[in-house]
Amino acid sequence: MSRENNRETAKHRSLSDVPPEDLDEGDEADEAAELSQTDESPEIDFDFEEGAVKAGTEIIRRFWSTLPSGPGVYRMFDAKGDVLYVGKAKNLKARVGSYARGQAHSNRIARMISQTAAMEFVTTATETEALLLEANLIKQLKPRFNVLMRDDKSFPYILVTADSEAPQIVKHRGARRRKGSYYGPFANVWAVNRTVNALQRAFLLRTCTDSYYENRTRPCLLYQIKRCAGPCTGEIALPEYQALADNAKAFLAGKSNAVKDRMREEMQAASELMEFERAARFRDRISALSAIQGTQGVNTQGVEEADVFALDEQAGQFCIEVFFFRNFQNWGNRAYFPKADRSMTADEVLASFMGQFYDDKPAPRLVLVSHVIEDAELLAAALSSRTDYRVDIHLPQRGERKNLVEYAQRNAKEALGRRLADTASQGKLLVALGQSFGLAAAPRRIEVYDNSHIMGTNAVGGMIVAGPTGFAKTHYRTFNIKSEELTPGDDYGMMREVLQRRFKRLVKENPRNPIQAAIADAEPAEVAMPEVDSETMPVWPDLVLIDGGKGQLDAARTALEEMGVTDVALVGIAKGRDRDAGRETFFVPGRPPFKLPPRDPTLYFVQRLRDEAHRFAIGTHRAKRKREMIKNPLDEIAGIGPMRKRALLHHFGTVKAIQRAAFEDLAKTPGVNAATARAVYDFFHAQS
């Protein structure tokens, strides 16, 4: 992991041939000293506008002249104020100076320099602090020239609580504020659910909430089906229940064989005493624990706790497979496809990805990697500073650790191969779709709209997005129908409202012609739309599909024309007479209605798009309707938050009891003051 090899290599080539990211800090300092003695113009050996690169270089020079020589983080901005790049440096003056040397930058760096209009800097006490700040800013700002971790969802854990007399086992995400023992991370929620279900069978731990547990008068169904020991009603003594919880924690902590051996001994003892039902219960619990171990795949013998990162590169795309090993058990894996420039090396991509990966989660004691990371010691020090133990980053060369990395790398290669195959198939379908609907080129962004309601109630509109990589679920949007002028059940009016709200902001932020810009200035947008990565998904749709016939299509076209949007292809999809898939009729402005051949792959593709929009709209409508059905009257009282609502329900049991309570009784509730009691009392009695 040393830099000595890099320095030896640098002796045999000009420093001007080395990208800024590959330079040593000492080399950067030498170049920075030369900058103050020369005013040579940048030499360009690639296809760029010379003036833009020169302008960007001069801007960087102006900022460079006043920089300190200490560690810190720098940000580069374009003319719109968007962040282009976030970087860290041991020596800010040297690193920024390397961008202004004006000789043989890579195409990626040259593009970045040519678009730079301003820079900002943050100095730090150490390079470790700079590394942590850089990772945090990259995740927040998502600069287009950095390696970006696309999926940064938090990982699920299993929590065995310690804040009640009867411990509860639950899945957990987010900050660890609740007292108890946490086990994880697990690769996905399915692995957690499967493990929790098996642990319920094995140790009979409760999963109910504390409020449900405290208000039980008889055992629930989980007790009847032998998924809970029933501590809520005293079906099991609390010391015995605590012993079950201790066994569950021992199993999750890696002592699975010892736990199973104790169960076998108790099963044998019960059998010898002719207590066959009790022996059968132990048998079933052992079977449940074996099921957990059997679904973990590859386990380890000598690696107690580690994360394994393996990278594969094909066709200019990267895949990083991450495996989680805890307590000698494999707790799952997840594949990531970071966004990175093709010119970046695998080492750079992996190092940048790992910094972002551990930005919001603790690292284990050991991290195994598939590639050499130049700043491995710095990254390990940064990760160690956020824990109470030392973190080691290691590239194994032999033994079990190397086998784990190779296993992860095979998975990365297979995952990237599947993704590339899916992308190629998707590309062919997009080409065929463009030809079927008379588009000039294959669409890169397709938006599909559908509405859902029951007799006009809880009406919502849904928009799904698809592109070259398939469904882009991060771009899906829902629209609560707000207009009070619409007749309940007016599908045409709903479609007009959805499209107006969708495109009004789009026209305002990214007008494509002067007419659109004038309309946008005259009519402020109603809702804010999120920023879209222009490199992976265009801002404007190339094709809009409407789930409906000629009437829906005319409503959509009218809505867009009122905003000056006339260059977006519109297609209406009407189901057949019997609403059977395969008999769809397509409506395109300026063409007579037509159908696609029954076995045409393009038809199946359109059906998938339409069905996904239908599923998304119906799911959103059902969720909204469910929220309305279970709405608690306490939610409508100002000043009543979750804590006070919980206190009232714990004290009175039901909302009806709260409604009937006198003011004096409400004021006696623990955690509720007189003002809150008066607000609750007045709310219910004013309604009466």
N, C-alpha and C positions, 0 to 999 in steps of 0.2 A: 504494500500500500504506500510505499515511499515515493517521493518525487524525484529521486536521483536519476531514474531511468529517463524521465521526461527532460531533465536538464542535459543529460548526455546527448539525447536526440537533438535538442535545440542547438547544440554546438555545430551541427552539420547542416543547418539550414538557416535562412535569414529569419530574423524575428518578424519581419513584415509578412511572412507566410503563415504565421500562427494566429488563429482566431483568438479574440480576447479571452474567451473562457478557458483556453488551453495554456495561457501564459502563467508563469510563476510570478509571484509578487515582486521578486527581485528584478526579473526581466521587465516588468511593467514600470518599475521605478526608474530603470535606466532609460526606457523610452520616454517616460514623462519628463525627465530632465532635458532630453533633446527637443521636446516640443517647444520649450521656451526659447530655443535658439534657431528655429527654422520656421519659415512661413510657406513651405512648399505646398502646392495644391495637391489634393488627393489624386492618386493614380487609380484608374478604374479599368479592370480587365474583364468586365461582364456587361451584360445588356441592361444598363440602367441610365436614367437621365443624369448626366454629369452635374447639372445645376442643382438638382435636388439633393444629391449626396454632398456636394460642396456646402450647400446651405445648412444641412444638418450638422456637418462637421464643424462649421463655424459657430453654430449655437452651442455645441458641446464644448468647444474651446473656451467660450465665454464663461460657462459654468465651471470648467476645470480650473481656471486661473485663480479662483478664490477658495478652492476646496482644501480641507485639512488632510493630513497624512495619516489619519487614524482609521479604525474600522467603522463600518456603517453600512447603510442600505441606500441604494439610489433607485429612482423611478424615472422613466422616460415617457413623455406625453406627446401625443400628436396635436394637430391644430385644433381639433374639437375638444381637447381636454381628456380624451380617453387614454388610459394607461397602455403603453406599448410593451414595456418590459420592466421587471423588478429584478434587481441583482444585489448581491452582497459582496463586500470586499474587505480584506484585511487592511488595505491601504486605499482609501477612496480616491485620492488624487492620482495614484498610479493606475487604478483600474479604469477610471473614466478617461484618463489620458490615452489609454490604449485604443479607445474608440475613435480618437481624433488623429491618429497617426496617418490616416489617409492612404494606406497601401494594402491592396489585395485582401480585403475582407471577404468572408464567405458571402454568398448571395443573401442568406438570412440576415446577417449583421448589416449588410449594405442596405437592404430594404428598411431595416429598423432605423438606421441612421438617417436615411433619406426622409423618413416620416417624422423624425423628432423635431418638436417645436419648443419644448421646455423640459426641464428636469427638476426633481426635488430630492432632497437628501435628509437622512436621519443618521446622526452619529451615535455609536454605541460604545460601551466600555470595553467590550471584548468581541472577538470574531464569533464566538459561540452565540452571543446575544444577537449579532447580525444575522447568523444563519437561522435562528428561531424566528426572528422578525420577518425575514425574507419569505419563509414558508407560510407564515400567517398572512402576509400581504398578497402572496400569489393566490391563495385559496379565496381571499376576499375579493380581489380586484379582477382575477382571471385575465391577465394580460395576454395578448394574442401571440407574442413571441416567446413566452415561457412554456415549459412543459406543464400541462394542465391535467390534474387528476379529475376525470369526468364524474366518477361516482364516489362521493365523499360522505355517504350516509354513515351514521354511527352504527357500531356493531352491537348485536344483542348479547346480553349476559343472563345468567341465572342467578337470582338472588334468594338466599335463605335468610329471612328477616330475623332480627334479634330485638325488636322493639315491642314485642307482645309476649304474653305468657305461653302462647302456642305458636311456634314459628310457622311462617307461611312461605311457600315456594312459588316464585313468580318469574316471568321474563322481565328484563329491565333494559332500558336504553337511557342514555344521557348521563347527567352528573350523578355521582354516588353520594347523595345527601341522606339517604335512608340508612339507618343502622342495620348491619347484617353482614353476611359473607357473600362476596361476589365471585362468580366463576365464569370464565370466558377469556377472550371473546369467542363467540361462535360465528361461523361464516355467514349464516343466514337465519332467519326466524324459523324456518322449517326445522332446522337442526335443533333449535331450542325447544320448539313445541314437541318434537319427537322425544327428546330427552326428558322434558318435564312430565309428559304422559307416562313414560316408562318409570320414572321415579315415583310418580303417584301410585302405580301398581306395586312397586317394590317397597316403598316406605310409608305409604298411606298418609302423606302430608297434605294439609289443606291448601287450596289455591284461592279460597274466597277472600273478599276484602274484610278488613277489620270490622266495619259497620255491619256487614252481613253476619259475621261470626258472633258478634256481641248480642245480636237480636234474635238468635235462633232459640226456639223452644223444643224442637225435635230435630233429629238428624235429617240432612238433605239427601237427595238422590245419590250423590257421590258416595255416601256411606253405604247405601243399599247395594251399589254395584262394586263395592270393595275398592274404591279409589280414594277413600279418606277414612281415618281412624275415628272420626267423630269427637274431637276434643271439645267442640262447642257445647255439647249437652252432657259431657262427662262419660261418654261411652268408653273412653280410655283415660286413665289417670295421667295427669300432666307430667309427672316424672317419666313414665313409660313413653309418652309422646315425645318428650325431649330426647330420649334415647334414640327414637326413630330418626329425629332430625339430626342428631349427631352422626348416626350411621350414614345418612344421606350426604352430609358434609364430608365425611371421611371418603366416601366413594368418589365424590366430585374432586376431592383433593388428591386423587391418584392412588388411594389405598383400596382399590376395587377388589383385589384378590383376598385381602384380609377380611373385608366385609363379607364376601361370598363364602369364605371358609367358616366364619362364625355362623352364618345362616345354615350352612350344611350341617354343622354340629347340632344346632338347635332342631333342625328338621329330623336328624337321626335320633335325637333324644326324645322328641315328641312321638316318633314312630315306635320306639321301644316301649313307651308308656301307653301305647294303643290310642294316642290322641291323633287320629288320622286326619281329621279336618284341619287341625293346627299344622300338622306336617305338610298338608297340601298347600296351605297358605305360604309356608316357607318355600316350597317347591316353585310356586307361581312367582314369588318375589325373585328368586334366583334366576328364573327364566327371563324375567323382565330386565334384570341387570345384564344378562348375557346378550339380550337383544340390543341394548345400548352399545356394548362393546363390539358387537358384530357389525353395526352400521357405521363404525368410525373408519373403516378402511385401513390404511397403513398406520400402525402405531409404532412407537419407538421403544428401544431397550435402554439406550444410554443418554437420550436427550429428554430431560424432564420438561423444559420450558423453552420454546423457541418460536420465532416467526421465520418463515422461509420465503425469500423473494427470488423468483426466477423470471428472466426476460427472454422473449423470443422476438425476432424481427423478420418480417417478410413483406416484400413489395412496398417498402417504405412505411409500413405500419408496425406498431409495437403492441405487444401483449405482456402484461406482468401478472403472473400467477402467485398468489399469496396463500400459504398454508399456515394454519395455527396449530401448534402442539403445546398442550398444557397437561402437566401431571402425567407425562408419558402417554398421553392419549391424543389422537388426531381429532380436533374439533372443527374440521371442515376447511374449505378453501374457496377462494373467490378470484375470478379473472377480471383484470382491469385493462382498459384500452386507452391509455393516456394520449392526449393530443400533443404531438411533438413534430417539429420540422424534420423533413427527411434528411437534412444535412447533419443532424445531431447524432452522436455516437450512442451506443447502447449504455455505456458507462454514465454519460451525462444524463440520459433519460432516467435511468434507475436511481441515481443519486438525488435528482430533483424530486422524483416521485416519492421516495422514502421520506424526505423532509416534510412534504405535505401530508403524507399518510399518518405520521405520528404527531401532527400539529395539535390534534384534539384528543389524543389517546395515549396512555403510557406504553412504552416499549417493554418487551420481556428482557430477561437478562442476556439472552443470546439472540442475535439476528444473523441468519445465514443468507448469503447472496450468491448469485451466479456469475457476477462480473466484478472486476476490480473497480473499487470506488476510490478515487484519488483523495478525497477529503474524508475518508472513513473515520480516522481518529477524531477529526473535528465534529463530525456528525454524531459519533458515539459519545463524545463529551457533552454535546448539546442535549442528547436524549438522557444521559445520566443526570444532568443538572435538574431534570424535572421529576426524578424519582429518588428514592432513598437507597438505591443500589447501583452498582456499576453495570452499564450496558456495553456489550462487546459486539462488534460487527466483524464477521469472519467469512472468508472465502475458503471453504474446505477443499482439501486436496485428496483426501482418502477416507475410507471408513464409512460408518453409518451416516455421518453428516453429509458427506459427498453424495451418497445414495439418495438422501432426502432432496437435495438440490436437483439432482438429475431427474428424480421423479416429478418434481414441480416443473422442471423445464419441459419435460415431455407433455405435461398437461397444458403448459403455455403454448407450445407449438400446435397441439391439437385444437385448442380453443381459437387461436388466431387463424388456423386453416379453415375451421368452420365459419368463422366470421367473414373471411375473404370469399369463401364459396357462396355464402348467403348474399354478400354484397354484389358478386358477379351476377347471380340469378336476379337480384333485385334490379340491377342495371338493365338487363335484357327486358324485364317486364316494363320498366319505365319507358324504354325506347318504343316498345310495342304500344303502350298506352298513348304516347304522344302521336304515333302514327294513326291510331284508331280515331282520335279526337281532332286530328288535323292541326296539331301543334307544330311549330317550326323546329323544335328540338325536344329532347326528352325532358320532362319536368324534374326539377331538383327539389321543389317543395310543393306538396299537395296538401290542401286543407279540405276537410270534409265536415259538413255541418248537419246537425240533426237536432230536433226539439223533442221534449218529453213532458207530458203533463197528464192529469186525469181530470177531464171536464174543465180544463183551464186552471186547476188548482196546482200550487207548487210548481209552476211552469219554469223550466230551465232550458237553456240552449247549450249544446256541446260542440266543441271544435277539436278534432284530432288532426295530427300532422304526420305525414310520412315523407320519406326521402330516400336517397340512395342506400342508407343503412337500415331501412325498415321504418317501423313506427318510432317517432321521436316523442316519447311520452313526457319528456320534460317540457315540451311546448304545448301540451294539451291545455285547453282553457274551458271554463264553464261560465255561463252567463245567467244570472238570475233575472228573469223577465220582470222589469220594473214599471213599464208604462201602465198607467191607470186608465188610459183611453182605449186600450185594446179590449175587444169583446172576448170573454173567456172562451178559449178553444180556437182563437183566430191564428191558425198556423202561419198564414202569410204575413200577418202583422208581427208575429214573433220572429220570423226569419228576417224581416226587414230590420227589426230592432237589434238583433244579434250582429248582423253584418255592418250596420251603421256604427255600433259601438266598437267592433273589431277594427274596421278600416279607418275610423275617424282619427284615432291616435296614430295609426300607421301613416296616414297621409300627412299628419302634422309633423311627425318626427322625420319621415323619409319621403318627402314629395318627389315624384318622378317627372313632374312637368309644372310649368307656371300656374296652370289652372288649378291643379291640386293644391299648390302652395297658397293661392289666394283663398280657396275654400277653407283650408285649414286655419288660416289666420282669422277668418270671419267667424268660425265656429270652434270654440274650445272643446277639447276632448273630454269625454265623460269618465273614462277609466284609463289608468296607466297600463301600458303593455311592457313586459319585460324585454330587456335587451337580448338580441339573438346573435349568436356567433356567426359572423358573415362568411367565414371560411368553410364551415361545415354545413350551414343551412342558410339559404338566402333570407333576407328580411321579408321580401314580397313573395307571395305564392305565385307559382307558374300556372297552377290549375286549381280551381275551386269546384268541388263536387257537392251538390245539394241533394239530400235525400228527399226526393219528391218529384212530381211531374212538371208539366208546363206551367201551372199556376205558381208553384214554388220558385221555379226558375225565373219567371217574369218578376216576381216580388224581389228576388235577389238582384236581378239586373237593374231594376229601378232604383234600389237602394244604393248600388255602386255608382250608377250614372249621376245621381244627385250629388255625389262627392267628387265627381270628375274622374272616377276610376273606370276607364273603358278598355284597358289593355290587359286585363286579367281574364283568362279563359274560364268560362262557366259551363258546367254540364249538370243537367238534372237527371236523376236516376229514379225511374218509376218502376215499381214491382209489377209483375204480370197480373192478369185477371184473378187468378187464384193465389196471388202473392207467393208463387213458387220461385225459388232461386233458379236461375237459368233462363227466365223469361223476361228479364228486365228490358225496358225500353229506355233509350237514351235521347235526351233533348239537348241539342246544341244550337245556340242562336245562329240563324242564317242557314240551317240545314233541316231537312225533314227528319222526323223521328226515325230511329233505326235500332236494330238489335245486332248483337255480336253472335257469332256462331256458338252453338251450345257447348262445345268442348274447347273453346278458345281459352288458352291460359290467361289472356288479358281479362276475360270475363270473370274468371275466378279471382283474379287480383282485385278487380273493382268490387266484387262481392265482399272480399275480406275487408277492404277499406270501409265500405258501407256498413257492414256488420260491426266493425270496431267502433264506428261513430254511434251506431245504435246502442251498443252495449254501454259505451261511456255515458251517453245521455240518460239512458234508463237508470244506470247505477247512481248517477248524481241525483236524479229525481227521487229515487227510493231513499237515498240517504237524507235528503232534505225533508221528505215526508215523514221519515222515522223521527227526525229531530223535532218536528212539529208535534208528533203524537206523544212523545215522551217528555215534552217540555215541562219543567218544574215551575210552578208559580213563584217560587222563591227567587228564580233567576230574573224575574221582572222587577224586583225590589232594589232600588238604588242603595248601594252600600252593603249589600249582602254578597260576600264573596264565597269561595269554596270552603274556607275554614268555618265561617259562621253558619253557613248552610249545613255543614256536617255536624256542628255542635247542636243545632236545633233538631236535626233529625235523630241524632243519638239520644237526645234528652226526651223528645216526644214520640219518636217512632215513626210517625206518618205526617204527611202534609195536612190531612184533615184534623189531626190532633192539634197541630200548630194553629190552624185556622180557628178552632174552637177555644183555644187557650185565652185566659185573661191576661191583661197587661202585666199584672204582678207575677204571674207564672212565667211569662216570657222573660221578664227581667231577672229571674232567678236562674236562668240557664247558664251554666259555666261557659265563659268565653263570650257572652253577649252582654253589652252594656245597655244602659237605659235608653239611649238614643236609638240604638238598633231595635230594641224591643218595641219602642213607640212606632218606628217605621213599619215593622212587621204587623203590628196590631192595626194601625191605621190603614194599611194596604188591604187587608182582608175585610175589615169592617166598612171601609169606603165602598168596596165592591158589593158588599151585602146591601 
